[in-house]
Amino acid sequence: WYLAFAAAVSLVVPIVFVEMDASDIQKVGLILFGIDVLYSLIVGIVIGLTKQPLVYLLFFPIIYLIGVHLFFDSYAYYFGAVYTIFTFLACGAVRK
């Protein structure tokens, strides 16, 4: 289910915002700084608590980079690294 939710957050959410004719500021603020950060933290916490393989942490950033190519400008590629760091930090904070 990690792959399905990663695809939904990375690809479907930007499509919805494009169809709603959201401005660039709304896309960056709500998608990049809001929804994607929360999703990264939640996935890291869930994987850390359930002690699942760490490879699942890479699903979202990889699919996100594919979605960035379709929906955002070149500056958004840097967020892939930020989301990877957030996910691993959240996982490490709760994993024992």
Buried (B, 14 or more C-beta within 10 A) or exposed (E): EBEEBBBEBBBEBBEEBEEEEBEEEEBBEBBBEEBBBEBBBBBBBBBBEEEBEBEBBBBBBEBBBEBBEEBBEEEBEEBBEBBBEBBBEBBEEBBE
